[in-house]
Amino acid sequence: MKKWYVIGGLVFVALIIVVVGVSLFRAQKNQATNVRTETVARRDIGFSVVATGIIKPKVGAEVRVGSSVSGIVRRLHANIGDVVKKGQLIAELDPSELQAKYDQMLAALENARADLEYARVNLERQRLLLKQDFISQDQFDLAEKAFEINQARLEQAEANLTSARVQLDFTRITAPITGVVASVSMQEGETVAASFSAPTFVNIIDLSRLEVWAYVDETDIGRIQVGQKASFTVDTYTDTDFGGTVTAIYPKAAIQDNVVNYVVTIEIADFQNKALRPEMTTTVTIHLGARKDVLAVSTSTLRREQKGTVVTVLEKGQTVLRAVKTGWSSDGYTEILDGLSEGDVVVVQ
């Protein structure tokens, strides 16, 4: 009787082993047939650095227009959003006080001219009298000195009149550049006090002179060089890629939330008839170089381990790990330097 119990137990164990083996085989087969795969192929790999940035006016493209003289704002000729040309009148101050000063300096100039003319005539008269010995040399010297003094007074009066004319001209404020009025800080009827600083009337921005400030991480800044090509997109024109060139790398870091970035300025090559504006957020790609016709796989197929980078390869329905040596990475693909051949099938993680 014991013999039959032993035989029955052995049969039962054998059946369990067969069932488990079949299950493992089917699971492995299903795993090998249901995973997403990719074929190793050749492609061009571009090496680039991606950074966020904003659009900024270039130096001199944003001007705060103020007043050098004090007075009451009599008229404003510009509103926010207006396009103004260089030299266009944008504001006027009440010129009454400065006009009176100018008229006073003009009258003083006429008086100085009259005094100089009298001194000149008197000098000629004294010269004739000296030749006839009717006056002394001292009297002639006094007449000559009076002429020189009046000549100096005339020059001073001319300078005072020029200064008064300049001050009067300052009551007419013109645009120093061509651009768009971004803000207006004064209103008609307000009093301008320019004793210590020039109060701002309007802020003008030349929208044709914009650049991109890209904030590049400190780990990538060492690979950025002036002259490298770049491209960027803005949120409002997601379907448009704008081109540019790196023009400068700021030496001082911009630290925010303990993250160290460096500002890289990019010249915009072509606005492509789009209305780019300051402070727009950009996604910038700085192109460092390219590798042509190299073996590459999706970066998602690679996995980092302690011994290096590995990839799962599909061989005869079985998945095996294989160590690989990688190169450049860009746009979701990574160059394979060693470990895979063209046509190999790898598993996408």
C-alpha positions as CSV (number, residue, x, y, z in Angstrom):
1,M,0.0,0.0,0.0
2,K,2.9,2.4,0.8
3,K,4.3,1.7,-2.6
4,W,1.2,3.1,-4.3
5,Y,1.3,6.2,-2.1
6,V,4.9,6.8,-3.2
7,I,4.2,6.3,-6.8
8,G,1.2,8.6,-6.6
9,G,3.2,11.3,-4.9
10,L,5.9,11.2,-7.6
11,V,3.3,11.4,-10.4
12,F,1.8,14.5,-8.6
13,V,5.1,16.2,-8.4
14,A,5.9,15.5,-12.0
15,L,2.6,17.0,-13.1
16,I,3.3,20.2,-11.1
17,I,6.7,20.5,-12.7
18,V,5.2,20.1,-16.2
19,V,2.5,22.7,-15.5
20,V,5.0,25.2,-14.1
21,G,7.3,24.7,-17.0
22,V,4.6,25.2,-19.6
23,S,3.4,28.4,-17.8
24,L,6.9,29.8,-17.7
25,F,7.5,29.0,-21.3
26,R,4.2,30.7,-22.3
27,A,4.9,33.7,-20.2
28,Q,8.4,34.1,-21.7
29,K,7.0,33.6,-25.1
30,N,4.2,36.2,-24.5
31,Q,6.8,38.6,-23.1
32,A,9.0,38.2,-26.1
33,T,6.1,38.7,-28.5
34,N,4.3,41.5,-26.8
35,V,7.1,44.0,-26.0
36,R,7.7,47.1,-28.1
37,T,10.8,46.8,-30.2
38,E,13.0,49.0,-32.4
39,T,15.5,48.2,-35.1
40,V,19.0,49.6,-34.8
41,A,19.5,51.9,-37.8
42,R,21.8,54.7,-39.1
43,R,20.7,58.3,-38.8
44,D,22.1,61.8,-38.3
45,I,22.6,62.9,-34.7
46,G,22.8,66.5,-33.8
47,F,24.3,67.5,-30.5
48,S,22.5,70.4,-28.8
49,V,21.8,72.2,-25.6
50,V,18.2,73.0,-24.7
51,A,17.4,76.0,-22.4
52,T,14.5,78.3,-21.5
53,G,14.8,82.0,-22.2
54,I,13.0,85.3,-22.8
55,I,13.0,87.9,-25.5
56,K,14.7,91.2,-24.5
57,P,15.3,94.5,-26.2
58,K,18.9,95.0,-27.3
59,V,21.0,97.7,-25.7
60,G,19.7,101.0,-27.0
61,A,16.5,99.5,-28.3
62,E,14.5,100.6,-25.3
63,V,14.6,104.3,-24.4
64,R,12.9,106.2,-21.6
65,V,12.2,109.7,-23.0
66,G,12.3,112.4,-20.3
67,S,12.5,116.2,-19.9
68,S,15.6,118.2,-19.1
69,V,13.6,121.3,-18.0
70,S,10.7,121.9,-15.6
71,G,7.3,123.0,-16.6
72,I,3.7,122.1,-17.1
73,V,2.8,119.4,-19.7
74,R,0.7,121.3,-22.2
75,R,0.2,118.6,-24.8
76,L,0.9,114.9,-25.3
77,H,1.1,113.6,-28.9
78,A,1.7,109.8,-28.2
79,N,-0.4,107.0,-26.6
80,I,0.5,103.5,-25.6
81,G,0.9,101.4,-28.8
82,D,1.5,104.3,-31.1
83,V,4.3,103.8,-33.7
84,V,6.6,106.9,-33.6
85,K,9.4,107.9,-35.9
86,K,12.8,109.3,-34.8
87,G,12.4,113.1,-34.4
88,Q,8.6,113.0,-34.1
89,L,7.1,115.4,-31.6
90,I,5.6,113.4,-28.7
91,A,5.1,116.0,-25.9
92,E,5.1,119.8,-25.3
93,L,5.7,121.7,-22.1
94,D,4.4,125.2,-21.5
95,P,7.1,127.4,-22.9
96,S,6.0,130.8,-21.3
97,E,8.7,131.1,-18.7
98,L,11.5,129.9,-20.9
99,Q,10.2,132.0,-23.8
100,A,10.4,135.1,-21.5
101,K,13.9,134.2,-20.6
102,Y,14.8,133.8,-24.2
103,D,13.3,137.2,-25.1
104,Q,15.3,138.7,-22.2
105,M,18.6,137.2,-23.4
106,L,17.8,138.4,-26.9
107,A,17.3,142.0,-25.6
108,A,20.5,141.7,-23.7
109,L,22.3,140.6,-26.9
110,E,21.0,143.6,-28.8
111,N,22.1,145.9,-26.0
112,A,25.6,144.4,-26.0
113,R,25.8,144.9,-29.8
114,A,24.9,148.5,-29.4
115,D,27.4,149.0,-26.6
116,L,30.1,147.3,-28.8
117,E,29.3,149.5,-31.7
118,Y,29.5,152.6,-29.6
119,A,32.8,151.4,-28.1
120,R,34.2,150.8,-31.7
121,V,33.2,154.3,-32.9
122,N,34.7,155.8,-29.8
123,L,37.9,153.9,-30.2
124,E,38.3,155.1,-33.8
125,R,37.7,158.7,-32.6
126,Q,40.3,158.4,-29.9
127,R,42.8,157.0,-32.3
128,L,42.4,160.0,-34.6
129,L,42.7,162.4,-31.6
130,L,45.8,160.6,-30.4
131,K,47.5,161.0,-33.8
132,Q,46.8,164.8,-33.5
133,D,48.1,164.8,-30.0
134,F,44.8,166.1,-28.6
135,I,44.6,163.2,-26.0
136,S,47.0,161.3,-24.0
137,Q,48.0,157.6,-24.5
138,D,46.2,156.8,-21.3
139,Q,42.9,158.1,-22.6
140,F,43.3,156.0,-25.8
141,D,44.1,152.9,-23.7
142,L,40.9,153.4,-21.8
143,A,38.9,153.6,-25.0
144,E,40.6,150.4,-26.3
145,K,40.0,148.6,-23.0
146,A,36.3,149.6,-23.1
147,F,36.0,148.2,-26.7
148,E,37.5,144.8,-25.6
149,I,35.2,144.7,-22.5
150,N,32.1,145.3,-24.7
151,Q,33.3,142.7,-27.2
152,A,33.5,140.2,-24.4
153,R,30.1,141.2,-23.1
154,L,28.7,140.6,-26.6
155,E,30.2,137.1,-26.7
156,Q,28.7,136.4,-23.3
157,A,25.3,137.6,-24.4
158,E,25.4,135.4,-27.5
159,A,26.2,132.4,-25.3
160,N,23.4,133.3,-22.9
161,L,21.0,133.5,-25.8
162,T,22.2,130.1,-27.2
163,S,21.6,128.6,-23.8
164,A,18.1,130.1,-23.5
165,R,17.3,128.8,-27.0
166,V,18.4,125.3,-26.1
167,Q,16.3,125.4,-22.9
168,L,13.3,126.6,-24.9
169,D,13.8,123.8,-27.5
170,F,13.7,121.3,-24.6
171,T,10.0,122.2,-24.1
172,R,9.4,120.3,-27.4
173,I,10.2,116.6,-26.7
174,T,10.9,114.4,-29.7
175,A,11.4,110.7,-30.1
176,P,15.1,109.7,-30.1
177,I,14.5,106.4,-31.9
178,T,11.8,104.8,-34.1
179,G,9.7,102.4,-32.2
180,V,6.5,101.7,-30.4
181,V,5.3,103.6,-27.3
182,A,5.3,101.0,-24.5
183,S,4.2,103.2,-21.6
184,V,3.2,106.8,-20.8
185,S,4.1,108.2,-17.4
186,M,2.9,111.8,-17.7
187,Q,-0.5,113.4,-18.4
188,E,-1.5,116.7,-19.8
189,G,-1.6,119.4,-17.0
190,E,1.0,117.7,-14.8
191,T,3.9,119.7,-13.5
192,V,7.4,118.4,-14.4
193,A,10.2,119.0,-11.9
194,A,13.6,118.3,-13.5
195,S,15.7,119.7,-10.7
196,F,17.6,116.5,-9.9
197,S,16.6,113.9,-12.5
198,A,14.9,113.8,-15.9
199,P,11.3,112.6,-15.4
200,T,10.1,110.0,-17.9
201,F,7.4,110.9,-20.3
202,V,7.2,107.8,-22.4
203,N,9.0,104.5,-22.9
204,I,9.8,103.6,-26.5
205,I,10.9,100.2,-27.7
206,D,12.2,99.4,-31.2
207,L,10.6,96.0,-31.8
208,S,12.9,95.3,-34.7
209,R,15.9,95.2,-32.4
210,L,15.2,92.3,-30.1
211,E,17.3,89.4,-28.9
212,V,16.9,86.2,-26.9
213,W,18.3,85.7,-23.5
214,A,18.8,81.9,-23.0
215,Y,19.5,80.7,-19.4
216,V,22.0,77.9,-19.9
217,D,22.7,75.5,-17.0
218,E,26.2,75.6,-15.6
219,T,26.8,72.0,-16.6
220,D,26.4,73.0,-20.3
221,I,27.8,76.5,-20.4
222,G,31.4,75.2,-21.1
223,R,30.2,73.9,-24.5
224,I,28.6,77.2,-25.7
225,Q,30.6,79.4,-28.0
226,V,30.0,82.7,-29.7
227,G,28.9,82.1,-33.3
228,Q,27.1,78.8,-32.8
229,K,23.7,78.4,-34.5
230,A,20.5,78.3,-32.4
231,S,16.8,78.0,-32.9
232,F,13.9,78.9,-30.6
233,T,10.1,78.8,-30.3
234,V,7.6,80.9,-28.4
235,D,4.4,79.8,-26.9
236,T,2.2,82.0,-29.1
237,Y,3.8,80.7,-32.4
238,T,4.4,77.0,-31.5
239,D,4.5,76.0,-35.2
240,T,7.3,78.4,-36.1
241,D,11.0,77.8,-35.5
242,F,13.0,81.0,-35.4
243,G,16.7,80.9,-36.2
244,G,19.6,82.8,-34.5
245,T,23.2,83.0,-33.6
246,V,25.0,83.1,-30.2
247,T,26.4,86.6,-29.8
248,A,27.6,86.8,-26.2
249,I,27.9,84.8,-23.0
250,Y,27.5,86.8,-19.8
251,P,30.4,86.1,-17.3
252,K,28.2,86.6,-14.2
253,A,25.8,83.8,-13.2
254,A,22.1,84.3,-12.7
255,I,21.2,82.3,-9.6
256,Q,17.6,81.5,-8.8
257,D,16.3,78.9,-6.3
258,N,20.0,77.7,-5.9
259,V,20.1,76.9,-9.6
260,V,23.1,78.4,-11.4
261,N,22.5,79.6,-15.0
262,Y,24.4,81.8,-17.4
263,V,22.8,84.2,-19.8
264,V,23.6,83.5,-23.5
265,T,22.4,86.2,-25.9
266,I,21.1,85.1,-29.3
267,E,20.7,87.3,-32.3
268,I,17.4,86.7,-34.1
269,A,18.1,86.0,-37.8
270,D,14.6,86.4,-39.1
271,F,11.4,87.4,-37.5
272,Q,9.4,85.6,-40.2
273,N,6.7,88.4,-40.2
274,K,5.8,87.4,-36.6
275,A,5.1,90.0,-33.9
276,L,7.7,89.0,-31.4
277,R,7.6,91.1,-28.2
278,P,9.8,91.6,-25.1
279,E,9.4,89.2,-22.2
280,M,8.0,86.4,-24.3
281,T,9.0,83.0,-23.0
282,T,11.2,80.9,-25.4
283,T,12.5,77.4,-25.7
284,V,16.0,77.6,-27.1
285,T,18.1,74.9,-28.8
286,I,21.7,75.7,-29.3
287,H,23.2,73.5,-31.9
288,L,26.8,72.4,-31.0
289,G,27.4,70.0,-33.9
290,A,26.2,67.0,-35.8
291,R,27.3,63.4,-36.5
292,K,26.3,62.0,-39.9
293,D,25.1,58.5,-40.7
294,V,25.8,56.8,-37.3
295,L,24.2,53.9,-35.6
296,A,21.5,55.1,-33.2
297,V,18.6,53.9,-31.0
298,S,15.9,55.7,-29.1
299,T,17.3,56.9,-25.8
300,S,14.3,55.1,-24.1
301,T,15.9,51.7,-25.0
302,L,18.9,52.4,-22.8
303,R,19.3,51.7,-19.1
304,R,22.0,52.8,-16.7
305,E,23.5,50.2,-14.4
306,Q,26.5,50.1,-12.1
307,K,28.7,48.5,-14.7
308,G,27.6,50.9,-17.5
309,T,24.8,51.3,-20.0
310,V,22.9,48.3,-21.2
311,V,20.2,47.6,-23.7
312,T,17.7,44.7,-24.0
313,V,18.2,42.8,-27.3
314,L,15.7,40.4,-28.8
315,E,17.5,37.3,-30.1
316,K,15.5,34.3,-31.5
317,G,12.5,35.2,-29.4
318,Q,14.5,35.6,-26.2
319,T,15.4,38.9,-24.5
320,V,19.0,39.3,-23.4
321,L,20.9,42.2,-21.9
322,R,23.9,43.6,-23.8
323,A,26.4,46.3,-22.7
324,V,26.8,49.2,-25.1
325,K,29.0,52.2,-25.5
326,T,27.1,55.4,-26.3
327,G,28.1,58.7,-27.9
328,W,26.0,61.8,-28.6
329,S,22.4,62.2,-27.8
330,S,19.8,64.5,-29.4
331,D,16.1,64.7,-30.1
332,G,15.4,61.4,-28.3
333,Y,18.1,59.3,-30.0
334,T,21.5,58.2,-28.8
335,E,24.6,57.3,-30.9
336,I,25.8,53.7,-30.4
337,L,29.6,53.4,-30.6
338,D,29.9,49.7,-29.7
339,G,27.8,46.7,-28.6
340,L,25.1,46.7,-31.4
341,S,25.0,46.2,-35.1
342,E,22.8,47.7,-37.7
343,G,19.6,45.6,-37.9
344,D,19.6,44.4,-34.3
345,V,16.2,44.5,-32.6
346,V,16.1,46.2,-29.2
347,V,13.4,46.4,-26.6
348,V,11.9,49.8,-25.9
349,Q,11.7,50.3,-22.1
